[in-house]
């Protein structure tokens, strides 16, 4: 089974026929070679039809962690000989045990092609010179995402993280016109420009395209507009993935800021209720946790893997860009969800409210210093460079949050630049209790 060159333009019945054939081949491979799934599926008849896939049990990150603890380094869900592993990656471990990721040469090829679709969908072309500013130290976002950028034909500058002053000099010297990074990283660049290059504005760098991923926040129209007005840059959500599954398989296009699912020939998506695990139909208007199944994977194939991402399906019709992939928004992470008096709240929902206050920088942290239940949402915000904590500002923010989110909040206002600027992912929910 190989990737389909025309996968994004197939009619639904054609695509499902391909998926069905791929599942029959892949499921046999997994059952034959993965001890992890042999154990998980013991006593269960393997469905031949993808429509019956929900009859199989779900798998999740905690199970993979235990598997790697008991069967290092790659776990007993490694379904290929160790000699087939051609690339090793490692997750950051910011939410728990760091995971070892194994890819065969075919796994690498699929990852790069699908990721290239995403970068191309977001507007990257051979006319661009793009600097890639994500961590290369074994993290998927480094080397692997670099190679997805190359798949578009663009000239790629492998910069990584750190050395921001030198980065600015490099952008100017080479004539770089696109950047690949997290949405929070341009704020770091702005700070260095102000301190080290006071004669330059962000627009003077000449960056016309921003390819963003790794963090939430780009759905905020205020942030998008800031990139346009401050940088003269068109912001694009270009890099959505689930590290254990595929590093990048969804992006926006020039016509629609919502993410397009671009991997239907190698990934089968489902929606479930995150609490009960019940199947939810994947159609416009529905919301649930994204569950993914590899239709082609050599080294660490996953079946009905819970991504932890809660997504909302907005459209399933063909997009103007020609893509047949459903379009969706990431509502939040199931492990970042905070329940306040029965209401499920996500950081992105808070961001959408505080970004509307000109007095604030837009950065924030949800600081949980005790275990649930929670009767209010504790949110720390910081003032903008020119913002003032006027009398009544705290109460105003709390009132707007209550009005828009339905939950009570306790706001703490901090001075400008109280939160550290990071070159990697920014963690918004801080659990300080043991």
N, C-alpha and C positions, 0 to 999 in steps of 0.2 A: 504494500500500500504506500503511495506517495501523496504529497500534497497536490491539490488541484490548482492549476494555474488560473482557472476561471471560477474558483470557489466562491468568490464574492458576488458573482453574477448568476449563479444557478437558481432555477426555480425551486420552490420549497420541496416539491416531490422528488426532484433530481437530487437535491442535497440530502434528503432523508434516506434515499436509496443508497447513496454513497456511505452515509453514516452507519446504516444498518450492516452493510457489507464489512465496513471497517471494524465495527463492534464484534462481529462474529469471529473475525481473525484475532483481534486483540484480546477478547475475553478468553479464548482458548490459550493464548500465549500466557496471560496472567495466571490462569488456573494451573497451568503446567509448571510455571517457573517461580511464582511468588509464594513463599511459605507463609508470609503475612496474610495474604488473601485466602490461601488454602485453609488456614485456621479460622479466619473470619467467616468463611462461607461454608464451613463444615455442616453437613446435613441440609444444605439449601440447594435446590435445583437452579443451575445457572440459566437465566433467561436468554433466549435466542433473539428476542425482539426488544429493541430499545424502549418500546412503549411500556414494557414490564420491568424496566430497570429499577423502579422504586421498590420492587420486592426484595432487592438486596439491601443489606445493612449499610449504614453510612460509615465513613471513616473520617478521622479528624487528626489534628496536629498532635494532640496529647498521645494518641496511639503511636504516631510516628516517632515521637520522642522516646517513648518506652522501648520501641523496636530498636532504635539506635543505641540506647543504653545497654540493652541486652545482647545486641549483635553489631558491635562497632565494626567499621565506622559508618556503614551505609544502611544498616538495619536489614531485617529479613524480608523487606519489600524490594530489595535489590533483585531484579529478575533476570539479570544478565551476568555472565562470568565477570569477575573482577578485571580480567584482561580487556574487556570491552569498554571500560571506563576511560575516555580520552580527555575529560575535563572535570576538575573538581572545583566546586564552589562551596561557600559557607555563608549561612545567614548571620545577621548581626547579633542575634540573641537578645535583642532589647526587650522582648516580651517573654523571655524564658530561655531554655537551653538552646544554644546555637546548633543549627542543623547542618549536616554534611549532605551536599547535593552532588549526585553523580550523573554525568551525561555521556552517552555514546556519541560517535561521530554523526549518526543519524539524528539523535536527539538535538545535537548542536545545530545541525542543518535546519531542522524544523523550527527550532527556537529563533534562529536568525531570520528565516524567511517570514515567519508570522510577525515577528517584531518589526521587520522592514515594512510590512504592510501598514502597521500602525504609524510609523514615522512618516511614511509616504502619504497616508491619509491625512495627517496633520499638516502637510504642506512642504515637507523637506524634499528637495530636488537636487540634481547634479549641479545646479547653479549656485548652491549654497556651500559655504565653508562653515562648519559647525564645530564649536568647542564643547567637548563633553566633560562636565564637571560633577561627576559622581565617583564614589569611592571604588578604586580598582583592586583593593586588597581582599580578593576572593569573593567579594560581594557580586551578585548577579548584575547589579546596576552598573558595574564598571565595564569589564571586558565584554560581557555578553551584550549589553545595551549598545556599547561602542560598535560591535559588529552589525547590530540591526540598523544603526545609522549608516554604515557603509553600504548596506544592501540597497539603499536608495540612489547610490551613485554620488552622494555628496562627499566633499573632502572633509575628513574628520580629524580634529586635533585632540589627541588623548591627554587632556590636562589633569583630570582627577580633582582632588580636594586639597586645600591649603595653598599658600603662596598667592593670595588674592592680588597683591600689588603687582606681581610678575604677570599674573593673568591679564590684568588691564593693559599692561605694556604689550603683551602678546596679541591681544585682540586688535590693538591699534596697528601694530607692526605688520600683521599678516593680512589685515582686512577681513577679519572674521565677521560674518553677518547673521549668524544664528547661534543660539546657545541651548544646550541640553542640561537641565539641572532641576532641583526642587523649586517649587514656587516661592519658598522663603529665601532662597539664595541671593536673588537680586538685591534684597535689602542689605545683605552683607557687602555686596559690591558698592552700593550707594554710600555706605559708611566709609569704606576705604577711599572712594573717590573724594569725599568731603575732606578727609584727613590728609591724604597724600597727593591728591590731584585737584586742588581747589579751583583750578582754572578750567576743569572739564565738567560737563554735565553728563548724566547717563546717556542722553541722546547723541553726544559726541562720539560714543563708542561705535555707533553704526550698527547695532544689533537690530535686525528687522523681524526676526522670528524667534520666539521663545518656545521651546519644546519641553513641557513640564510633566513631572510624574513623581511618585514616591511619597507624596503628601496630599491630604485633602485641601480644599480651599479655592481651587480655580473655578468652581461653580459660582463663586461670589462675583457678581457683576462689578462691584466697586473695585475689587482687586484687578480684574481684567482691564477696567478703564484706567487704573493707575499705571499699568504696564504700557498702555497706549500713550497716555499723556506724558508720563515721566521718561519713558525709554524710547518712544516712537516704535515700539515693538508690538507685533501681533502675537498675543498669547494663545498657545494651543495645548490642550490636554492630549499629550502624545504617548503616554507610557503608563498604561494600567495593566497590572498583572498580579498573579499569585505565585510567589517565589517557588513553592514546592511543585507547582503545576507547570507554569510557563511564564517567563519573566515579563512578557509584554504581548498582550493579545487584544487590546482595545484602545481606541483613540477617537478623537473627534475628527471632523472634516471642516472644510471652509464654510459649508452650508449649515452645520448643526453642531452646537457646542456639546451636545450630549455624546457619551461614549458609544462607539459602534463595536459590536462583538465581531471580531475579524478572524476567528479561528475555528469556524464550524466544521471544517474538514478534518480537524485533528482533536477537537475538544467537544464533548457533548455537555451542554449546560442544563441544569434543572434549578427550580426554586423550591424551597421548603420553608415551613414555619420554623424559625430558629429555636423555639421552645419545645414544640411537640415533634418536630421532624416530619410533619405531614406534608404531602406533596401539594404544591401550588402551581396552577397552570401558568406557563410562561406566555403571558399575553399582556397587551397594553393595559395599564392601570393597576397591575398587580405588583406587590412588593414582598420580598422575602430574602432569605439567605441564599447566596449563590453556591451551588454544588456543581462540581466539575468531574468529568470522567475522561481520561485519556483514550483517544481512539487510535493513537499510535505513539508508543513510548517503549524504549528498550530497557533502560536501567532501573528507574524507579516509577513504574506505572501506578497510577492511582485511579480508583474507581469509587464514584459517589463520595468525593472528598469535600468536606465542608470548608469553604473558603474563609468563613468568618466575616465576610462582607455582606451587609444588608443593602440590596439594590432595589431600585424602582424602575420597572419597565415602562418606558414612555411610548415607544413606537415599534411596530414590527413590520411596517410596510417598507418598500424600497426607498432608500434615501436619494436625494438629488445627485449625490456623488456617485451613484450606481451600486452602492453596497447593499447587500441583502441582509446584513447582520442587524439584529434587534438593537435599538438604541436605549441606553439606560443611564441612570445616575447612581452613584454610590451614596447611600444615605448615611452610612457609618459602619464601624466595626462592631460586631456583636460583643467583643471584649472591651470596647470603649463605651458601650451603652450604659447610661446611668438611669436608674429607675427612681423617679421622684413621685411619691404618692400615686403609683400605678401608671405614670406616664413614662414612655420610653424616650429618652433624650440622647442625642448624639452631638459631639463637638461641632459638626458642620452646622447644626441648627443654631447653636450659640453664636458661631461666627457670622451667620447671616444677619443676626440682630445687631451685634456690636459694631459691625462694619458700617452701619448707618449713622454712627456718632462721629462727627468731625473732630471732637475733642480727643478721641481715642486713636491709638496707633493701628488698631485692628488685631493686634496680638493678644493672646489670652491664655489662661490655664484654668482648668477645672481641678480644684485641689480637694481631694477627699482624704480627710485625716481620721476617719473612722469607718468601720464597716457598715453596710446597709442594715436597716432601711434608712432612706433619706427623705426628709420632709421639705428640704429646699436644696437648690443647686448652688454650691459655693464657687463663685467665679472671680478670678483675679484678672483685672484688665490694666493696661498701662496707658498713660496719656501720650498723645502725639508730641512731636517736637515743640509745637506751638500751643498745645492744648492746656486748658486751665480747669482745675477741679472746682467748678463753680458750685455755690450752694444749691443743693437739690439735685445734682447730677446723679448721685448714687440712686436716689429714689426714682428718678426718671428712667434710668436704665432698668431697674428692677421692675418698674411698671410696664415697660415695653416688653420685657421678657415674659412677664406674666400674661400680657395681652396676646402675644404672638405664639408662645409655646405652651401656655396653659399651666405652667409650673412657677412656683415661687423661687426666687433667687436671692442670694446674699452676695452683693457686689463689694469687692475690695479694689480700690483704685490705687495703682502704683505710679511712681514717677516715670517719666519718659526713659526708654532704654533699660528698664528694670529686667526684662527677660533677655537672656543671652541669645545672640544670633548664631545659628548653627549652619554648617555647610552640609550636614546630612539631614535626616528626617527629624522634624520637630514633634516632640511628644506633647499632646495637649491635655491629656488626662493624667494627673499625678496622684497616685495612691500612696500616701505617706504612712499609712498604718501598717502594722506587721500582721 
